[in-house]
Amino acid sequence: MARMPLVERRRQLTEAAIRAMARDGVAKTTTRSIAAEADVSLSVFHYCFDSKQALIESVITTITDHYVTLVKEALHPRATLEETVRAGFQAYWDHVRAHPDEHMLTYELTQYALRQPGFEHLARRQYELYADAYTELIDQLRQDMRLRLRVPVPVLARYLAAMTDGLTLNYLVLGDATTWTDILDTVTAHIAGLVDADSTSTPRPDVLH
């Protein structure tokens, strides 16, 4: 087996864990099955991760980072704020439709962490990552389009995280793509109403922090 830097090996095992968990479920996925999915020995797995908690945290972080990257790449400024925001949501939505099992896994990870003694902090960390991700995306938009917000960034970030979370679960349960799209149009319009696209105004510190 070729030698690989520890960081890359952890990434390889994390991606293997995501595939195995999305396919078989969190409870049925073992360290042995993850090692087999990554085509490495079990000893390599235990060298990279000293606990199941560490693996699950890596899985949660990797999935969230993947979604953020997708949206950031789509979030470059367009003719209007509505078009820009819609493009970001569309990139995420396209991924939900293309990879429903991976998104279902995020909810399963939450339930698993909440039910396993000692793992509860991972569920909290998962939702903190969602809010952090939206904070990063909002800050990117503010910088690129010189926006002034009517609500504090943390409030808007948690609102968007909660909205996306609920809308994704709604689609996974009901499979109604039309409703998802219609609601997304409504959300996009609402977000635009929370922003003043005034490039000449100086933002007040109290509404930006």
Helices and strands as residue ranges (DSSP letters): H 6-24, H 31-38, H 42-48, H 52-74, H 81-98, H 100-115, H 120-145, E 148-149, H 153-174, H 177-192, E 195-196, H 205-208
